[in-house]
Amino acid sequence: MRRFALLLLPLAAGCGVGAERPIVIGSKNFTEQVLLAEMVAQQIETRAGLPVERRVNLGGTLICHEALTAGEIDLYVEYTGTALMAILDEPPGASAPEILRHVRDEYRRRFDLEWTEPLGFNNTFAVLVRGREARRLGLRSISDLNPHAPDLRIGFGFEFYERADGYRGLIERYGLRFAGPPKTMELGLVFRAIEKGRIDVAVGNSTDGLIAALDLVALEDDRSYFPPYEAAPVVRRGTLARHPDIGAALSELAGSISEERMRTLNYRVDGEGRDVARVAREFLRGLNSAPDGAAP
């Protein structure tokens, strides 16, 4: 908790006494989260006409959730399966609509937080191998790793090691034993590690644009280990009560981003090196000019 308090101390700075606090938007520490935070920020600025402060790259799930419940940020984008297992500490097993309904109800009851409508894509975890090795070894599903795992090195972001829906459950469900302990790192370094051959199996996000660019293969979760991870903005209910235009602005984003579109947007940042604000602006310009808010 001391680390959390030190991290969030700057969030309160810069708000003058008596001045109305801007809408503070946070994010976790990977590209998709920063990009979604920027989309939401620009949407609120242009459609609700409110000042917005960005506080991106705060850290993992628990840090962002604590920042939200403590009132240090007003909203961030979360994923339903993550909320179910990492925050509510409950097992998966229900359908995507049932999980969303349950998470929404529990967040209202426990935390006074509101789940808005999902953005339209499911960003599940992806167990990845290099394409040439998938073809050579005939790897199509996670179960196919079993006879080869003792010769393979696995790596992933720090948070995946500790999560209830993370590494320990994965190897238990599939009976996997890899070569040595897993290599943990910043999530943004996972793709570089597998590209450079430092690891042979990676766990990343299914919407990452570098999967296709690096000729990686996402193995089928044939034992249904991972729950649905629908992305949606989560907002303090007090913030929505004070600024109802935020709810209207966010509703325009509902269902607007397919998994393919999210991969493309992520690749524009990670693969092409384009500016996050520009990528977000171009997407929103296309969305708001499309007939009936159809996705661009």
N, C-alpha and C positions, 0 to 999 in steps of 0.2 A: 504493500500500500504506500510505503514511503516513495518508491520509485514512481508510482502513479502520480502522487501528489507533486513531485518535482517536475514530472513531465508536463503536467497540466497548468503549472503555475503561470506560464506566459499567456495562457488563454484568456485570463481575466485582464491582462495588461492592455493598455491602449484605449480602454473605454472610460472616457472622462466622467467625472462625477456629474450626475444629472442628465447625461446624454443617454439616449436610448441605445441599447446594445444592438448591434447588427445581428442578423441571422448567421449563426456560426455553423458551418458545415465541416464535418470531419471525414476521415477515410482511414482505412487500413493502409499497410505499406506495400502495395503492389500496383502495377500500372492500371489494371482495370478499375480498382477502387479510386485511384486519383482521377481517372478519366470520368467515372460516373459522378464523383463529387463535383467536378468542374461542370458537367452537364446540368446537374441539379442547381448549382450556384447560378449559372447563366440563365436557366429557366426562371428561377425566382426573381432574379434582377430584372429580366425583361418582361415577364408576364405578370408578376406581382408588384413590381416597382419598389422592391425593398433592398436596402443595402445588405451585402453579404460579406462575411469574412471566411476565408478558406483556412482550414487547419488540417492539412492532408499529411499522410504518412505518420499518423500517430503511433501505429504499432499494430498488434494483433487484435483478435476479436474481443478479448476481455478488457483491454485498455479502452477500446472504442465504446464498448457497452458501459463501462464505468464512467467515462467522460459524459455519455449521454444521460445516464441516470443522475449524475451529480450536477447536471445543468451547465457543464462547461462547453458542450456543443448542443445544438438544437436538433440535428439530424445527421444520419449517415446511412449508407446503403448496406443492408445486411442480407444474408441468405437463409432461407427457411430451415434447411437441414442443420446449418451451423447454430441457429438460434435454438432449435429443438434439443440438440445434443450438448453443445458447449455452454449454453446459458441456462436452459431449463433442466439440463441433466436428465433427459428422458430418452428412451430408446426409439429407434425408427420403427417402421413397420406399416404405417398408414400410407394412403395415397397422397399425392401432392396437394389436392384441394383440402383434404382432411388435416394435413400438417399445417397448411397456411391458416386454416380456421382455428386450430388449437393454439398455435403460436400467437396469433392475433389476440385471442381471448386472454391468454395467460399474460401477455405483455401489458394489456390494459389493466388486468387485475393486480399484478405484482409490481409493475413499474410505472404505471400511468403513461405508457408509450403507445403510439399508434402505428400499426403497419399499414401503409398505403398500398394501393394495388401494385402487383408485380410488374416489372418493366418488360417482361416478355420472354426472358431466357432462363435456362437452368444451367448454372455453372457448377457442374459436379467435379469431383476430383478425377484426374485422369492418370492412370498408371502407364508410363510411356517408355518405349524402347526405340533405339535407332532403327530406321526402316530396313537397312541392309541386314541387321541381325534378326529382325522379325521375319524377313523372308528366308534367311538361311536356316533358322531354327523352327520355322513354321509356327510362330507365335501369333495367335489371334485373340486369346482371352487371358485373363490373369491366371487361370488354372494351368494354362500351358507353360507358365514359368516354372512350375514345380520341379521337374527333373533337371532344370538348368540353374535354378536359383543359387545353389552352393558355389557356383563359379561366377556369380554376378554381384556387383556392388550397387547398392541402392542409396539414393539421396533425395532430400526434400527440404522444405522450409522448416524452421524451428518449431512453429506451432503445430505442425502435423504430428510431431513426435508425442505431444502431450494430449492431443484431442481425444475425446471419447470415440470419435469416428475416424481415428488416425491410425498410426502405424501398428500399434499393438493388436488392435482388433483386426486389422487387415491380415497380418501374418497368421493370426489365430484362425480366422475364417478360411483362409486358403492353405494353411499348413506350410507356409513358406519359410525357408531358412536360407538367408543370403550369406555371401562371403564377408564375414566380419560385421561389426556394428554399422548401423546406417550413418551416412554422412549428412549432418544438418548444416544449413546455411541460410542466408537471406533468400527469400523466395525468388527474388529477381535474378539470383545467380544459378538457379537450378538448371536452366536451359543451357547456359554457358558450360556448366559442368558436364552435362551429358554430350554436348556437341564436341567438347575437347577430349572426351574419353576418360574423364576422371571418375565418372560413375557409368553404370550400364543400364540402370533402371531409375527413372525419375518419377516423382509424384508431383504433378502440376495441376493447373486449372484447365478444364476442357475447352474454355473459350479463349485460350491464349493463342494469339496469332502466329507465334513462332512454331507451333506444332507442324503445320504444313511446310513452312519456310525451311525448317531444318530436317525435313523428311523423317519426322518421328511418327510412330504408330501408337495410338491410344488403344490399349487392350480392353476388350469387353469385360465388364464387371459381371461375369456369368453367374456369380453366387449372390448378386444383389446386395453387396455390402453397403454401398453408399446410398443414403436417402436422397430425395430431391433437394436441390439447392436453388430455389427460385429467388432472384434478386428483387428487392423492393426497398424504397426509402422507409426508414423508421424515424418517427418524429415525436418529440415531446408534445403531449396533448395540450399542455399549457401554451406552447408556442402556436399551435393550430388555433386555439381559442382566441389568442391575441391578434393573430394574423390569418384569418380564414382564406385570404387570397393564396396562401401557400398551398393549401389543400387543392384548390382549383388548378393552380399551376402544375402541381405534381400529377394530377389526374390526367393531364394532357400527355404525360410520358407513359402512361399505363399501356402495356402490350406493344410498345413501339420498337423494341430492340429484340430481334431474333438472335439465336445462338450464332448463326453465320455472320450477321451484322456485327455482333460484339467481337467476334474473332477478327473481322476486318478492321474495326476501329482500334482494337488493341495492336494489331500489326502496324497500323499507320504510325503509332507511337514507338513501339519496340523495334519493328523491322525497318521502317523508313525514317525514323528519327524526327518525326514531325512534332510540332509544339502541341501540348495537351489542350491548351485553350483554343487553338485554331481547329483542332479535330472536333472538339465539342461544339464549337460555334458552327462549323459546317454541317454537322449532323442536325443540330437544332434548326438551322435555317431551312434545311430540306424538309424536316418534320413539320415545321409551322407553315410552310408554303404548300405542302402536299394536300390534296383533297381529303377532307374529313380526318386530317391528322394521320393519314396512312404513312407507314414507315418509308423513308426515302430509299 
